[in-house]
Amino acid sequence: METKEYLLKEFASIQEWESKQKGLWFWERLGRLPFKLLDLMTPQFVHKKIALALNEIGSYLQTGGRYLYREQTIFKRYAEKTGQSNVTTEVIAELPITYMDEISDKMINSSKKIAMTQGATTGIGGIFTLAIDIPLILGISLKTLQEIAVSYGYDPNDKKERIFIVKCLQFASSDIVGKEAILNELSDYDHVDRSAETLSQVQGWREVMMTYRDNFGWKKLFQMIPIAGMIFGSIINKSMVSDIGEAGQMFYKKRRLMQKLSQLENEKIEEVY
């Protein structure tokens, strides 16, 4: 049984992490320059392929993106850990936070390995294969966040969770202004009626993706070099997925902690009466 003291301690660690996200790096503003150069140097057909890939990823999100991840893989991990045969997101939601952290860590580590391999592969050809790398790393990022959602007992096929995933991805690529805005927006996510804004939020996926592409430009600068881009690509992609995984894990864990704390308070009230 998780105690209130333990949950509050974990909650405090997330708040400390959030406060550290409000610093602004000079590189975050400088980071958009490489993609300004990339836009000038890249042939039009490459731009069109990027646009098509981004539209495709957007349609995946709007339909739930079921094929991007396999929830049964996560359910199997929980079944092995708990001994339960019929694992669902509802079952996971009632399990200890330590279980959720462990499974989530494993899914993130798996995604980082995939991102490293993909970054090395697309780094061979420099600037032209970098254009291919962009939609691929976006797909890996989305898949990672979906797996984190399931690991903490949430269904990424729910429209509400799709919005949350968009915000997690947006947070990881934003500058200080964007981070503060998203932190405020997600501070009490489960207690706000989002039904009215669901459509507009999901339709805004393409805009989020284009911002994401522009804002990680500096991280991809050295991957533009043919052959040497293999090394830079693998390291950079691993770092990017690690950042996205950390953000998603912190935000989903915070939501689950808040729900568990609220449940403890309700149980205490029921005992009084």
QUIPE-V937125 format. One line per field, one symbol per residue. ss: DSSP state (H for helix, E for strand, L for the rest). burial: # if it has 16 or more other C-alpha atoms within 10 Angstrom, else .. A space follows every 10 residues. Layout:
ss=???
burial=???
This chain:
ss=LLLHHHHHHH HHHHHHHHHH LLLLLHHHHH LLHHHHHHHH HLLHHHHHHH HHHHHHHHHH HHLLLHHHLL HHHHHHHHHH HHLLLLLLHH HHHLLLHHHH HHHHHHHHHH HHHHHHHHHH HHLLLLHHHH HHHHHHHHHH HHHHHHHHHH HLLLLLLLHH HHHHHHHHHH HHHLLHHHHH HHHHHHLLHH HLLLLLLHHH HHHLHHHHHH HHHHHLLHHH HHHHLLLLHH HHHHHHHHHH HHHHHHHHHH HHHHHHHHHH HHHHHHHHHH HHL
burial=......#... #..#...#.. #......#.. #####..#.. .........# #.###.#### ##.##..##. #..###.##. ......###. .##.#.#.## #.###.###. ##.####### ########## ########## ########## #######.## ########## ######..## .##..#.... .......#.. ##..##.##. .######### ########## ########## ########## ########.# #......... ...
